[in-house]
Amino acid sequence: MLALESHNQYPDCLLLELTAIRSEKEQFELYLTLNFNQQWENLLDGKVKFALRGGQLSLNVKNGVITTHKQDFGEFAALVTDLATDSNLVLTFAVPPGITTLQGSVSKAKLGTLQVQAQPYHLEAKFTVKRQDICLTEAEGLWHHDISPNKHAILDSKLALFLLATKLTPYISQAQLCSDTPNKPIENSEATEALSELKKIIEKITTAQTNNFLELAKIAQINPLTDLAGGNLMATNLSNINLSGANLFRVNLRGSELDDADLSGANLQGAKLSGADLSGAYLSEANLSFVDLHCASLALANLSGANLENANLLEANLSNVNLSGAKVANAKFGKNAGITKEMKENLQQRGAIFAE
């Protein structure tokens, strides 16, 4: 049994280990161990705690072929497997709806078989993350916590982007098995210039005279159409905002004010919108699958052509809402203000589920 050489930059957040058992002279059985948790990181005059919502484990082979097996990852049932080629295996992890971060362990789950074809062979595994995979769970000593929800949301996103650029790129964990010299682990050292810039931006945001979300985003050098995915925007005031086509995958917008907002074509898959005010919002063609809209107000909202599959709309206000052409398969309705008998029957015919 061979334990592959591993490099875990943040072992509390993610500990990756690969084990190889030689079954024949040029053949190895591969086993995966992962442990997910939260991690504290000292930053400026304070510290931040973060965890992962997901990520990708990529296995790349030189002079060999990987044959995959049926994987059993237990509690990580949301794992999606994509075999690109015989020498490139990609496993995508994502928390299931309703769960905030990846927590727990996978112990020696069988990945597949490596067949060596020529010398020298080299197997490299990397776990990589995107902005939407990073979840900040706590921050201490970086700013006063009596700031507005809008400023907090911008700072949350800025910190996540900083961690991604300076700490978690090009990978968070790596493991190698090879017959030649292993690749030298790449460490993304903390850039003094980037840290100095982060300190200036935190100061500018906390002392800004404006609470306008887009103005604050501009100060923080954040693109609201691409940089908010996975962010904590709880209780923010986004009334009349234009985020058409934005990537808002798995954002937390609980209790936020989004009345008359333009979210047409936006990706809100898996977002938390319980208790949010979306009155008069334009959500045409938006992806709202697996969204939690419990007790939200959608009065006068336009959801024509939106994808509401598997969404939770229990107790949502649907007065004068436009659901024409919306996909509602397995969407959960019940105790909805403004819903008519005809509307209920139509939604049921289209696959919606109504609670008793």
C-alpha positions as CSV (number, residue, x, y, z in Angstrom):
1,M,0.0,0.0,0.0
2,L,1.3,3.4,-1.0
3,A,0.2,6.7,0.6
4,L,0.6,9.3,-2.1
5,E,2.6,12.4,-1.4
6,S,0.0,15.0,-0.3
7,H,0.1,18.8,0.0
8,N,-2.9,20.2,2.0
9,Q,-2.7,24.0,2.3
10,Y,-5.6,24.2,4.8
11,P,-5.9,20.8,6.3
12,D,-8.6,21.9,8.8
13,C,-10.8,23.0,5.9
14,L,-9.9,20.1,3.6
15,L,-7.6,17.1,4.2
16,L,-7.0,15.1,1.0
17,E,-5.3,11.7,1.0
18,L,-5.0,9.2,-1.9
19,T,-3.9,5.6,-1.3
20,A,-2.7,3.2,-4.0
21,I,-2.6,-0.6,-3.6
22,R,-0.6,-2.4,-6.2
23,S,-2.7,-5.2,-7.5
24,E,-0.4,-6.2,-10.4
25,K,3.1,-5.1,-11.5
26,E,1.8,-2.1,-13.4
27,Q,-1.6,-1.7,-11.9
28,F,-2.8,0.2,-8.8
29,E,-6.2,0.3,-7.0
30,L,-6.9,3.9,-5.9
31,Y,-8.7,4.9,-2.7
32,L,-9.8,8.4,-1.6
33,T,-10.0,9.9,1.9
34,L,-11.4,13.4,2.4
35,N,-12.1,15.4,5.6
36,F,-14.1,18.6,5.4
37,N,-14.4,21.1,8.2
38,Q,-14.1,24.8,9.0
39,Q,-10.7,26.7,9.2
40,W,-9.5,29.8,10.9
41,E,-7.1,32.1,9.0
42,N,-5.3,35.1,10.5
43,L,-5.8,38.1,8.4
44,L,-4.7,41.7,9.0
45,D,-5.6,42.6,12.6
46,G,-8.2,39.9,12.9
47,K,-9.1,36.5,11.5
48,V,-11.7,34.8,9.3
49,K,-13.3,31.3,9.5
50,F,-14.2,29.6,6.2
51,A,-15.5,26.3,4.9
52,L,-16.3,24.8,1.5
53,R,-19.7,24.3,-0.2
54,G,-18.1,22.3,-3.0
55,G,-15.2,21.9,-5.4
56,Q,-13.7,19.7,-8.0
57,L,-11.2,16.9,-7.6
58,S,-9.3,16.3,-10.8
59,L,-7.1,13.3,-11.4
60,N,-4.7,13.6,-14.4
61,V,-2.5,10.7,-15.5
62,K,0.6,10.7,-17.7
63,N,1.4,7.4,-19.4
64,G,-1.5,5.6,-17.8
65,V,-5.2,5.0,-17.9
66,I,-7.8,5.3,-15.1
67,T,-10.7,2.8,-15.1
68,T,-13.5,4.1,-12.7
69,H,-15.5,2.1,-10.3
70,K,-18.9,2.8,-8.8
71,Q,-18.1,5.2,-6.0
72,D,-19.7,5.1,-2.6
73,F,-19.2,8.5,-0.8
74,G,-21.8,8.0,1.9
75,E,-23.2,11.3,3.2
76,F,-21.7,13.1,0.2
77,A,-24.5,11.8,-2.0
78,A,-24.6,15.1,-4.1
79,L,-21.3,14.0,-5.7
80,V,-21.4,14.3,-9.5
81,T,-18.9,12.2,-11.5
82,D,-17.7,13.2,-14.9
83,L,-15.1,11.1,-16.7
84,A,-13.7,13.3,-19.5
85,T,-11.0,10.9,-20.9
86,D,-9.3,7.7,-19.9
87,S,-6.5,9.8,-18.3
88,N,-8.6,12.6,-16.7
89,L,-11.2,12.0,-14.0
90,V,-13.2,14.9,-12.6
91,L,-15.3,14.6,-9.5
92,T,-17.5,17.5,-8.5
93,F,-18.6,17.9,-4.9
94,A,-21.6,20.1,-3.9
95,V,-23.6,20.3,-0.7
96,P,-27.2,19.2,-1.1
97,P,-30.0,21.9,-0.9
98,G,-30.6,23.0,2.7
99,I,-27.0,22.3,3.8
100,T,-24.6,25.2,4.3
101,T,-21.2,23.7,4.0
102,L,-19.4,20.3,3.5
103,Q,-18.8,18.7,6.8
104,G,-17.5,15.2,7.7
105,S,-15.3,12.6,6.2
106,V,-15.0,10.1,3.3
107,S,-12.7,7.3,4.3
108,K,-10.9,5.2,1.7
109,A,-13.6,5.2,-0.9
110,K,-12.6,3.3,-4.0
111,L,-12.0,5.6,-6.9
112,G,-10.8,3.3,-9.6
113,T,-7.8,1.4,-11.1
114,L,-4.7,3.0,-12.5
115,Q,-3.1,1.0,-15.3
116,V,0.4,2.1,-16.1
117,Q,1.2,2.0,-19.8
118,A,4.7,3.4,-20.0
119,Q,7.5,4.8,-17.9
120,P,7.8,7.3,-16.3
121,Y,4.2,7.5,-15.1
122,H,2.7,10.3,-13.1
123,L,-0.7,10.6,-11.4
124,E,-1.6,14.0,-9.9
125,A,-4.8,14.8,-8.0
126,K,-5.9,18.4,-7.3
127,F,-8.9,19.8,-5.4
128,T,-9.8,23.2,-6.8
129,V,-12.5,25.7,-5.8
130,K,-14.4,28.6,-7.3
131,R,-15.9,31.7,-5.6
132,Q,-19.3,30.0,-5.1
133,D,-17.6,27.2,-3.2
134,I,-16.2,29.4,-0.5
135,C,-18.4,30.2,2.6
136,L,-17.2,32.6,5.2
137,T,-18.7,31.6,8.5
138,E,-17.1,34.1,10.9
139,A,-14.9,37.2,10.9
140,E,-13.3,38.8,13.9
141,G,-11.4,42.0,14.3
142,L,-11.7,43.1,10.7
143,W,-14.5,45.7,11.1
144,H,-17.2,46.8,13.5
145,H,-20.2,44.5,13.4
146,D,-22.7,47.3,13.6
147,I,-22.3,48.1,9.9
148,S,-25.2,47.8,7.5
149,P,-26.2,44.5,5.9
150,N,-25.2,46.0,2.5
151,K,-21.7,46.8,3.6
152,H,-21.4,43.4,5.4
153,A,-22.4,41.6,2.2
154,I,-19.8,43.5,0.1
155,L,-17.1,42.8,2.6
156,D,-18.0,39.2,2.8
157,S,-17.7,38.9,-0.9
158,K,-14.4,40.8,-1.0
159,L,-12.9,38.5,1.6
160,A,-14.0,35.4,-0.2
161,L,-12.4,36.7,-3.4
162,F,-9.2,37.6,-1.6
163,L,-9.0,34.1,-0.1
164,L,-9.6,32.6,-3.5
165,A,-6.9,34.7,-5.3
166,T,-4.2,34.6,-2.6
167,K,-4.8,31.4,-0.6
168,L,-6.8,28.8,-2.5
169,T,-5.4,29.1,-6.0
170,P,-4.2,27.1,-8.0
171,Y,-5.5,24.4,-5.6
172,I,-6.4,23.8,-2.0
173,S,-5.0,20.3,-1.9
174,Q,-2.8,18.1,-4.1
175,A,-1.6,14.4,-4.1
176,Q,0.8,12.6,-6.4
177,L,1.9,9.1,-7.3
178,C,4.8,8.8,-9.8
179,S,7.8,6.8,-10.9
180,D,9.9,10.0,-11.4
181,T,10.4,13.2,-9.4
182,P,7.1,14.6,-8.0
183,N,6.1,18.1,-9.1
184,K,7.0,20.7,-6.5
185,P,3.9,21.8,-4.5
186,I,2.7,25.2,-5.5
187,E,2.1,27.6,-2.6
188,N,0.2,30.8,-3.2
189,S,2.0,33.1,-0.8
190,E,0.3,36.0,0.7
191,A,1.0,39.0,-1.5
192,T,1.9,42.1,0.5
193,E,0.4,44.4,-2.1
194,A,-2.9,42.5,-2.2
195,L,-3.1,42.5,1.6
196,S,-2.5,46.3,1.7
197,E,-5.2,46.8,-0.9
198,L,-7.6,44.7,1.1
199,K,-7.0,46.8,4.2
200,K,-7.7,50.0,2.3
201,I,-10.9,48.6,0.8
202,I,-12.2,47.5,4.2
203,E,-11.6,51.0,5.5
204,K,-13.3,52.6,2.5
205,I,-16.4,50.4,2.8
206,T,-16.8,50.8,6.5
207,T,-16.6,54.6,6.3
208,A,-18.5,55.1,3.1
209,Q,-21.3,57.6,3.2
210,T,-23.4,55.6,0.8
211,N,-25.3,52.4,1.5
212,N,-26.1,51.8,-2.2
213,F,-25.2,48.2,-3.0
214,L,-23.8,48.9,-6.5
215,E,-21.9,51.9,-5.3
216,L,-20.3,49.9,-2.6
217,A,-19.5,47.1,-5.0
218,K,-17.7,49.6,-7.2
219,I,-15.6,50.8,-4.3
220,A,-14.7,47.2,-3.4
221,Q,-13.8,46.5,-7.1
222,I,-16.5,43.7,-7.2
223,N,-18.4,42.8,-10.3
224,P,-22.0,42.2,-9.0
225,L,-22.8,40.1,-12.1
226,T,-20.0,37.6,-11.5
227,D,-18.5,37.9,-8.0
228,L,-21.5,37.4,-5.7
229,A,-22.1,33.7,-6.2
230,G,-22.2,31.8,-2.9
231,G,-22.2,35.1,-1.0
232,N,-24.0,36.1,2.2
233,L,-26.4,38.9,1.2
234,M,-28.9,38.4,4.1
235,A,-31.2,41.3,4.9
236,T,-29.6,43.5,2.2
237,N,-31.5,46.4,0.6
238,L,-31.5,45.7,-3.2
239,S,-34.7,47.4,-4.1
240,N,-34.8,48.4,-7.8
241,I,-31.4,46.9,-8.5
242,N,-30.5,45.6,-11.9
243,L,-28.8,42.2,-11.7
244,S,-30.1,40.8,-14.9
245,G,-28.1,37.8,-16.0
246,A,-26.1,37.7,-12.7
247,N,-24.5,34.6,-11.3
248,L,-26.2,34.4,-7.9
249,F,-25.8,30.7,-7.4
250,R,-26.5,29.6,-3.8
251,V,-26.5,33.2,-2.4
252,N,-28.1,33.9,0.9
253,L,-30.8,36.5,0.4
254,R,-33.0,35.7,3.4
255,G,-35.0,38.7,4.4
256,S,-33.6,40.9,1.7
257,E,-35.5,43.7,0.0
258,L,-35.7,43.0,-3.7
259,D,-38.9,44.8,-4.7
260,D,-38.9,45.9,-8.3
261,A,-35.4,44.3,-8.8
262,D,-34.5,43.1,-12.3
263,L,-33.2,39.5,-11.9
264,S,-34.2,38.4,-15.4
265,G,-32.0,35.5,-16.6
266,A,-30.1,35.4,-13.3
267,N,-28.8,32.1,-11.9
268,L,-30.3,31.8,-8.4
269,Q,-30.2,28.1,-8.2
270,G,-30.1,26.9,-4.6
271,A,-30.4,30.4,-3.3
272,K,-32.0,31.2,0.1
273,L,-34.8,33.8,-0.4
274,S,-37.1,32.9,2.6
275,G,-38.8,36.0,3.9
276,A,-37.5,38.2,1.0
277,D,-39.6,40.9,-0.5
278,L,-39.6,40.3,-4.3
279,S,-42.8,42.3,-4.9
280,G,-42.8,43.5,-8.5
281,A,-39.5,41.9,-9.2
282,Y,-38.7,40.9,-12.8
283,L,-37.5,37.2,-12.8
284,S,-38.3,36.2,-16.3
285,E,-36.2,33.2,-17.5
286,A,-34.3,33.2,-14.1
287,N,-33.0,29.9,-12.7
288,L,-34.8,29.5,-9.4
289,S,-34.5,25.7,-9.1
290,F,-34.1,24.4,-5.6
291,V,-34.6,28.0,-4.3
292,D,-36.1,28.5,-0.8
293,L,-38.9,31.1,-1.2
294,H,-40.7,30.2,2.0
295,C,-42.8,33.1,3.2
296,A,-41.4,35.4,0.5
297,S,-43.5,38.0,-1.2
298,L,-43.8,37.5,-5.0
299,A,-46.8,39.8,-5.4
300,L,-46.9,41.4,-8.9
301,A,-43.6,39.6,-9.7
302,N,-43.0,38.4,-13.3
303,L,-41.7,34.8,-13.3
304,S,-42.6,34.0,-16.9
305,G,-40.4,31.3,-18.2
306,A,-38.5,30.9,-14.9
307,N,-37.2,27.6,-13.7
308,L,-38.9,26.9,-10.4
309,E,-38.3,23.1,-10.3
310,N,-37.9,21.7,-6.8
311,A,-38.3,25.2,-5.3
312,N,-40.0,25.8,-1.9
313,L,-42.8,28.3,-2.2
314,L,-44.7,27.3,0.9
315,E,-46.6,30.3,2.4
316,A,-45.2,32.6,-0.4
317,N,-47.4,35.6,-1.4
318,L,-48.4,34.9,-5.0
319,S,-50.9,37.8,-5.5
320,N,-51.0,38.8,-9.2
321,V,-47.8,36.8,-9.9
322,N,-47.0,35.9,-13.5
323,L,-46.1,32.2,-13.8
324,S,-46.8,31.7,-17.5
325,G,-44.4,29.3,-19.0
326,A,-42.6,28.7,-15.7
327,K,-41.2,25.2,-15.0
328,V,-42.8,24.1,-11.7
329,A,-42.1,20.3,-11.6
330,N,-41.8,19.2,-7.9
331,A,-42.1,22.8,-6.7
332,K,-43.8,22.9,-3.3
333,F,-46.8,25.2,-2.8
334,G,-49.2,25.6,0.1
335,K,-50.9,28.3,2.1
336,N,-50.2,30.9,-0.6
337,A,-51.9,34.3,-0.5
338,G,-53.3,35.3,-3.9
339,I,-53.6,31.9,-5.4
340,T,-56.9,31.0,-7.2
341,K,-58.5,27.6,-7.6
342,E,-57.8,27.8,-11.4
343,M,-54.2,28.7,-10.8
344,K,-53.7,25.8,-8.3
345,E,-55.2,23.3,-10.8
346,N,-53.0,24.6,-13.6
347,L,-49.8,24.4,-11.5
348,Q,-50.7,20.9,-10.4
349,Q,-51.1,19.8,-14.0
350,R,-47.6,21.2,-14.7
351,G,-46.1,19.1,-11.9
352,A,-46.3,21.3,-8.8
353,I,-46.9,19.8,-5.4
354,F,-49.4,21.3,-3.0
355,A,-49.1,20.6,0.8
356,E,-52.3,19.7,2.6
